[in-house]
Each structure stands twice: as C-alpha cells, then as structure tokens.
Amino acid sequence: MERARRRAVLVPVGSLEQHGRHLPLDTDTRIAVAVARGAAALRQGVAVAPPVAFGSSGEHAGFAGTLSIGTGALCSVLVELGRDATRDWEAMLLVNGHGGNRDAVSAAVDRLLGEGQRCAAFHASPGSGDAHAGLTETALLLHLAPQAVRLDLAEAGERRPVSELMGRLRSEGVRSVSANGVLGDPRGATAGEGRRLLEELIAGCVASLDALLPVPAPAHA
C-alpha cells in the first residue's frame, strides 16, 4: 500500500484462554480479526495487522490451555506498536476481542493520545449477550469457523449477569463461579445469529474508524 494511502492500521487484540469444552482457545482472537478485516474492507487506505494473540487472561488461569501476559505487558506492547505505527500510518485502531484486555487497551490509548498519536479502541463485544463461551461467542464461531466448534460438548455455565460476578471474577477467577469455564449458555447458538452479530460488530468498528480519521474514508464502489 502506498504511503499516501496509509490512513489507518487496525490491530486485532485477542487472547489465548479456555472457552469451555466446545470452543477453541483463540476464540477472542478469531473474532477480533474477523471484525477488523470486515471493517477494513469497507474503507480505503486501511489495513489489518497480524493480531496480538496473547492478552490479559489471569482470570482464566485456573483452566488448562490459558496463557496470559498480563495487563502491564500488554499495555507496553500496544504502546510500542502505536509509537511505531506513526512512521507509516495516520492512525491506529485497536480492535479488542477480550474483556480482560480493557484496562490494558484503555491505558495504552490514553498514553498514546498524551504523546500526540492518533489512536482509539473498539471493543468487539455486542451490546447484549453473555460474557464468555456462551451463546454470543458460540454463534460467532459457528459463522466464522464451524469446524472449530464442538456443539456436542456445549453446556451451560454460570448464567448470572457479569455485573453480579465481577468482584469474584477479579479476585478469585472464573473457576470460582463456573466449574466448566462458561459464563452463559451456548446451547441454541446458530451460524445465522453469528452472522448478524458479526455484521453488528463490523458496523460499530467502522463507526469508530470514521470517528478516528480526519475525514471519513469513502466506501468501495
């Protein structure tokens, strides 16, 4: 891509963590990448970087397969990426697919803005839906990568709202409230609903991208 057309780079930020028995460890990363690619396809001068595939997932440490670099390390990585991106890009948009990354992403954006960089974040979580490995993420993966979903192993987990659980999740981890690592109920998820959710997320990401750039980039003809 010629420098004159390098308007923004989208950086998917995911995680590697247990998502029940039925979803892959990199579920959050797959969703973030799909949202970023979908948004980039609708705007000129926008590219998608390889994902940051390890996130802040300490709350899932009680389950095998989870690998986390923590909030501080993730923030540092994103700050360094943002600083380097300005050599070639007008702006950087972080497309975050994991709720546990929010503190790191927000801190990185604040630091970069304070340094005069143009950057922002879009958190790829639908306005409604369950929190982790439930109906929402299962539907998205059935649309994006059905071969990676084991519906025969899908089972309900803790179904109380995350707002009621947040204190224990932060202090004791997911296992303290859900023995199978699921927050929600994945049963009944469909690829059709996953497609609708993905379209919703892409639209939100495009809106964040347009707000970040000086002038909204036109859609492809």
N, C-alpha and C positions, 0 to 999 in steps of 0.2 A: 504494500500500500504506500503510495507516495506521501511524503511528509505533509504536503499541503492539504491532504485529505484525512489526516490522522486527527480526528476530532475527539474521540474518546476510546479508552480501553476499558472493557468490563472484566473484572477479576472475580470469578466464582470462588466463594469461600465455603468449604464444606466441613466434613468430619469423618472419622472412622470410628464407629461405635455400634454396639449391639442395638438391633431394631427388632426385638422379639425373635422368634424362631423362623419367621416367614419372609423377612426382608433382608437384603444384603447390608453389609457393614457400611458401605459407601452410599447409602440411600440419600443422605443430605447433599453430598457432592453431586450425585447424578441430577438431582432436582435443580440445584444452583446452576449447573452447566446448561441444562435444558432451557431454563428461564433466560440466562444470559444470551445464549445463541438465538433464541426466539426474538429477543429484543433487538439484538444487533442486526438481524436480518431485515428489520423494518426501518433501519436508519442508515444513511450513507456515512462513510468515514468512521465507522465504529467496528472494532474488532474485539474478539474474546481471547483472553489469555488462558493458558493452562490453569487449572484450578489449584488453589491452596487446599490440599486434600486432608490435612491434619488440623484439627481445631481444638477448642477448649471443651473437653468432654469429661471432666473429672467426675461429674455426677453419675456417669455410666461406668465408672471404674470397677464396679462390682461384677461386671459381666465380661466373660472371655471375648477377646477379639477387639476390644476397645483400646485405642491408642490416642493419647492426648498430649498436646504440647503446652497447654495451659494458657491463661489469659495474657500474662505478660509477654511470653514468647510470641504468641500470635499477633499481639499488638505491634511488637517490634518488627516482625516480618512485614506486616501490612504498611507500616510507616516507611520502611526502606523501599518497598515496592512503589509506593506513592511518590517518594522523592525521585526515584529513578525514572518513573514513567513520564515525568515532566520534560525529559530530554526530547521526547518524540510525540507526546500527546498533549492536547489541550486540557484534558480532564481524565479522571479515573473514577469509575463507579464500582464499588464493591457490592457484589450480589451474594448475600449471605443466606445459606440454606440451613443453618443450625442455630436454634435459640440460645444455646450455651455460648455462642460466639458474640453475642450482642455487646457485652461490656468491652471486649477487645476491639470490635469493629468501631464502636462509638468513640472510644478513646483514640484510636488511630485517626479517624476522620477529624476529630477535634484538634489533634496535634498538627495534622497536615494543613487544615484551614488556618491555624495560627501561624504557620510558616508561609502562608500565601499561596498554597496549592489549591487548585480547583478539584474538589473531590466530594463524594457523597456516598451513601449506602442505601441499598434497597434490601429489605429483609423479606425473603421469599417464603412467607407464610400466609395462607389465605385468611381473610377476615374472620371466618368462622371455621371450626373444625377441631379435631382433637390434637393432642400435643405431640405424641411420639409413637410411631409404628401402629397408629390406629387407622381409621377409615380414610383420612385425608392422604397420608403418605402412601398407604397401600394402593389407593386409587391412582395416584400419580405414577407409581411404579408399574402398575398394570398397564398404563398407557405407554410409558416410556420404555420399559424393559420387562415385558410379561414373562420372559423366560427366566428372570431372576427372582420371581415371586413364587413362594410355596404356599398357596392358599390352603392346602391340606394341613398345614401346620399353624394356620392363623387361629388365634384365640384372643378373647377379650382380656384386658388387664384392668388396671385401676381407672375407673370412669368418672371420678370426681373432677371438677374443674381444676386446672393447674393453679389458679389463684389460691385455692384452698390448700394446695400441697407445696407451694413454693418454699416455705420455710424449711420443711423436712428435706425437700429435694436439694436445697443448697447445703444444708448441714450434714445430712446423712446419705444422700444419693438416691437414685431411682429405686434401687433394690429395697430400700426401706419402706416403699409404698407399693411396689409392684414386683412380685416374685418372678414374673416372666419378662419384665422389662418393657411392657406395653403400657402406654398411657392412652386409653381409649379402647375402641372395639373395631378391629379391621374387618370383621365379618360383614358381608354385603357390599364390599367395595367393588366398583366396576371400572373398566377402562374408559367408558363413556364419561363417567364423572371425573376421572382423572384428566381427560382431555379438556373438559370445561374448566377445571381448576387451573390447569396449566395456562390456558388462554387468559384467565383472570390474572394470574401472576405475571405473565408477559406484558399485559396491558399496564399493570402497575409499574413494572420495571421501565417500560418506555416512558411513562409519565415522569418518573424520577430522572431518567436520562435527559428528557427535554428540559426539565427544570434546571438541570446542571449545566447544560450547554448555553452559550450566549444567545443563540438563536436556534429554535427547534429545527433539526435536520429534516428535510423532506422525505416522505416515504418513497420507496422504489416504485416506479411505474409498473 
